[in-house]
Amino acid sequence: MALNGRIGLAGCGNMGGALLKGMLNAEVVQAPQVVVAEINAERAKELGAELGVGTVASPGELADLDLLILAVKPAHAAQAAREAASALRPGSLVITLAAGLKLATVAAALPSGQPLVRAMPNTPALIGKGVTAIAAAPDLAPEHLETAREVFGAVGPVVTVEEKLMDAVTALSGSGPAYVFVIIEALADAGVCQGLDRQTALTLAAHTVAGAAEMLIKTGEHPGQLKDWVASPGGTTTAGLAELERGGIRGVLYNAVEAATRRGKELDK
């Protein structure tokens, strides 16, 4: 479903740019509908030339918006909301992407009662393979939640969670690609240690992780079941899995998500 009205995007770095390109490619919006507030003049010029969207130098220069997406860093999100507040029409939806920043913090910078959604996409949105969790402010109208789902559906699946779980979402799916990149790098390094050349090892590691994830998604099987399909009794995979368990891989991943969740809670302070 295409969105109507005028859309403002405050900030257009990696995530904001990925979201914008995803919406344009999926024809959720058309370029003439979009105005980007981008402080970097060179970046703004590139966006105008590449995507055909309008640009302004700051959120305060946005006007007559039906949807505002705050894609700036968490430290700047409240200020960007304050600057853009006068550009919002009554009932216009605001979506914040700021990690760790509570809905109440952003709401305090907006006109009273402004519809608001908090979202956490992740970096695979850059290639249209992201996943996004959204949390709605109290009493948000169903049509506003549907608008948010349309926005992020342009770059991958969307799930809805309670706001109290958004720090856990950030720690798992927001930070998760970095954990996976470390795992891929480690697998490739191990392959090199066993005699494979670097590029072959990296190709094998990356496609193994990608294929395994796709298999899980498409079959709907529990990961433990899929693991057992690979691991023959007394075989090579079983020997490798035993070493992973001895090394505490599960505990390390638990601790990583816990630490990132804790850090997310600290950001709003």
Buried (B, 14 or more C-beta within 10 A) or exposed (E): EEBEBBBBBBBBEEBBBBBBBBBBEBEBBBBEBBBBBBBEEEBBEBBBEEBEBBBBEEBBBBBEBBBBBBBBEBEBBBBBBBBBBEBBBEEBBBBBBBBBBBBEBBBEBBEEEBBBBBBBBBBBBBEBBBBBBBBBBEEBEEEBBEBBBBBBBBBBEBEEBEBEEBBBBBBBBBBBBEBBEEBBEEBBBEBBEEEBEEEEBBBBBBEEBEEBEEEBEEEEBEEEEBEBEEBEEEEEEEEEBEEEEEEEEEEEBEEBBEEBBEBBBEBBE
